[in-house]
């Protein structure tokens, strides 16, 4: 057994059998596409199509370099209306749905807060923002429900809305990749975008295997068999963060307080086969992370999520009953079932 160590998850794949893989750096992370059991030329052609589309999405949805999203944010701030294409409309509508069912714990409208904390940059400076500026942005209360869409035209009732799709774009890209691969005749594949992973078919006569990373170590805490159409995603405090006076500040901001979430190291969710499985694997981990150790289980219930895992700031692992039946823990790791 060999492991491909990535930032948020570990993809485990048997070295036997014909697997064609490509890795690239897109969406600010490592992207890997693995295709099993195809002619090499056809596999590489399909993977190239996926990578090209990923590059297009990265440019289109970028939160701080000139993109369709930054143009839309400029329009919101100026009180103008802007025509948006069906893809951007879809992401706005899906984000609104997820925000509503999570009671605002997931809200891509808080881009101004994310920028204030310095997380709309390629490198993060260990600087804590002025509390008065944080309080002002929280009081402005930007939310997805402020955005209106009609006949392909978007506008906002609140000029403080600034979209940042960083919590959903990689998951959406998984669904896009799945369609491209299926249309190319690929039946068995694994797509990993920085720890958001979607499986198609199987790895020969067994399921694809995904290892859940130890948020404070170099190995895995456990392994999950990922079946056709299932997706898994992790939100963690260990990739996008800075340290200040011995305290860790991660990129996941609580919309209610305006501050990075404390007390949680990682949340992993497993999404069953279905519409938008990839998108949900990205988005659904965020409200659990924000809800924290005291509220994550209730947050999972509210969004109808059966399979989830949380690692708290002491390294203690908590799992839902559903996830306890899917994950195989490595030696030395165990969990409390909630």
N, C-alpha and C positions, 0 to 999 in steps of 0.2 A: 504494500500500500504506500502511495506517495501523496504528499500534501502540497497544494499550491497556496502559499501564505499570502493573503491579501489583507487589506486594512481592517475590515470589519468582520469578515468571516473567513473560514478556511475551506476551500473546495477540495474534497477528497475524491480521487479518481484512480481506479486500478490501472496499472501501467500496461496490462494486457489488452489486446483488442486494438481496433483502428480508431483513434481519436485525433482529429485535426483541430488545432487551437491557434488562436491569435490573441495577443495582448497589446493594448494601446493605452495611452493616457488621455482620457476624455472626461468631461464633467468634473475635473479637478481630482480624479482618482484613477486607479487602474481598472480597466475594463477587460474582461476575458470572455471569449466565446469559444465553446468546445462543441464540435459536431462529431457524432459517433456513426460509424458504419456507412459512410458515403464515399463515392469516388472522390479522390483528393481534389481534382480540379473543380468539381461541382461544389464540394464543401467550402473550398477557399473562395469561390465566387459568391456563395451565399454569405459567408462571413464578411467579405469585403463590402457587400451591400448593406449589411447591418452597421458596420463601422462608419461607412459614409453617412448613413442616416443619423447615427449618433452625433457625428460632427455637426450636422445641420441643426439638430435639436440643441446642442450645446450653444451654438451661436445665437439661435433664435431666443432661447430662454435665459440667457445670461443676465444676472441680476445687477451687475455694475459696469460691464463693458457694453458699448452701444449694441442694442438688440431691439427686437420687437417689444420685449417686456419693459426695457428702460424707456422706450418711446411712449408706451402706454402709461407708465408711471408719471412721466412728464405731463401727459395730458390730464391725468387725475389731479395732479398738483395745481395745474392751471385752470381747472374747471372746464376743460374741453372734452368733447366727445371724439372717439377714434374708432375707425372701422377695424375689426379684428377678424382673422380667418377662423374657420371652423375648429382648427386644432387648439388655438388659444382660447376660443370660446369654451371648448370642452374642458380644458384644464381649469378655467375659472369656475365653471358650473360644478365640476367634481370637487374642487377645493371647497366651494361653498357648502356642498352636501356634507363633506367630512367635518368641516368646521362646525356645522349645525349639530350633527349627531354626537360630536365630542364636547359640546357645550363651550366651544371656543378655545379648548386646550390646543387644538391644531388650528393655526390661522396664518396663512401666507401673506396676509395684508400688513404684517408688522415689519416690513422691510426696513423702515426707518430705525427701529430699535436694533435690528441685526447690524445695520451699518454703523450705528452709534457705538456699539460694542466692538467694532473693528473686524467683524466677521465677513464683510463683503470685500475681502482682500485675499490675495494669494498667501500673504504672510501676516501673522497676528502679533501685534505689539502688546506687551503686558501693561496696559493702561486701563484703569477703571474710569468710566465716564462720570461726569458731574451728576450727582443724584438729582439735582433740580431738572436737568435735561431729561433724565430718565422719567421722572414723575410727569413732566410735560407731555412726553410722547404717550405715556400710559393714559393720561387724562384725555388725550385727543381720541382715544378709543377707536382706532382703525380696525375694521373687521370686514370679512368677505361679504357680509350682507349689505355693505355700503355700495358694492359694485352692482350696477344695473346693466343688463344686456337686452338689446332689442334690435331685431333684424340685422344682426351682425355688427352692431355698433355698441361700444362699451363706454360707460362713464361712471363717475363715483360721486355719491352724495357727500363724501368726506374727503377733503383734499389731503388729509394725512395718510390715506391709504397708499402704500408702496408695496407692490407685489414682489415676493421672493419665492420662487418655486423650488428652492433647494430641498424642501422636505417632501417633494412629490415627483420631481422631474425624472430622477433615476428610475423610480418605479414605473412611471409611464413609459420610459424608454424600453423597459423590459417587455411590456405588452407590444410595443411597436416592433421590437426584434422578433418576438414570437410569430407575429403575422408575416414578417418578411421571410423568416425561415420556413414556415409552413408553405407559403406561396412558392418557395423554391424547391419544394418537395422534401425538405428535411423533416424527418420524424423524430429523431433523437438528438437532443442538444441541451446544453446547459449554458445559461447566460448569467454572468456575474458583473454587476456594476458597483464596485466598491462595497461589496457585502450585501447588496440587494440581488437576490438570485432567483431565477425562474427555470424550471425544468420542463423539457419536452420529451415525451417518451421515456426511454430508459437507457442505461449504460449496458447494452447487451442484455444478458439474462438477469440483471439486478437493477435496483433503483439507483439513481444518482445519489451521491452522499455529500452532505454538507456538514462541516464542522463549525460549531459555534465558538468564536474566539474568547479566550480568557482576556477580559479587559485590562488586566494588569500583568499579563504574562505573554510569553511568545507562543504558547501552544493553544490547544482547544480544551474547553471544559466538557464538551460532549459532541455527539454526532447525530444527525437526523437523516433518515432516508427520505429523499424528496421524489415524489411520484409525478406522473404526467400532469402538467398544468398547475402544479403547486408552486408557491413562491414563498420565500422567506426573506425577512429583512431585519437589520439591526440598527438601532440608534445608540451611539455610545459617546462617552465624554473623553475619548482617548485619541481622536484624530484631529479634530478642529477645536483647539483650546489654547489657552495660555495660562501660565502660572504667575501669580503675584502674591508676594509675602507668604509663600507656602500654601496658597489656596488655588484650587483649579477652577477656572472659568471656561465652560464649554459653550459651543455655538447654539445650543438649544435653549431658547429664551422662553420664559413663562410670560404669556401675553398679559396676565393679570398683574404681575409685579414689575415686569420690565427687566428682570434680572435673569442671568443664566441659572438653570436648574441645579440645585445641589442635592446630595444624598443618593444619587443614582449613578452607577457606572455604565450600565448597558440595559437595553430592552431588546429582546428578539421576539418577533411574531411570525407565525406560520399561517399562511392564507390558503384555503382549499382551492381547487380548480374552479374557475368561474370567470365571469366578466371582470376585467380590470384587476386580476389577481396581483399582477406586478405592481400596479399603482398603489393598491392597498397595502402591499408588503412594505412599501416605503412610508406611506402616510400614517398607517395605524399604530406604528411604534411610538410616534411623537406624543399623542395624548397620554399614553401610559407613562412615558418618561416624565412628562410635566406633572402628572398627578402624583408621582413619587411613591414612596413605600407605603404610605398610609392610604393612598387613593387609587393605585394602579389597577387593583382587582375590580373595583367598581367601574372604573373607566373602561376596562375591557368588556364588562357586562353591558354597559351602555351602547357600545359600538358593535356588540354581537360577536366579539372575538373569543374563540374557545381555546386557542393554543398560543400561549405567551409565556415568556420568561423574563424575570427582572433580576439584575445583580445590584445589590445596594452598595453603599459606600464603605461597608465593612467587608465586602466580598461575599456576603451571604446570598445564596441563590434561592429565588422564589419562583415557583412554576404553577400554572393552572393544572387542573387534573388532566385536561386534554393533552397539554404539552408533556406531562410526566409520562404519558404512554407513547410518546414519539421520540423523545431524546434518550440516547444512551450516554451516560456520563462516563468520562474518563476517570481512571483511578485517582482517588483523592478528592473528587468532587461529588457533592450530593445536593439535594434541594429540599426545601419545605414546600409541600403541596398546599395551595390555597384555593 
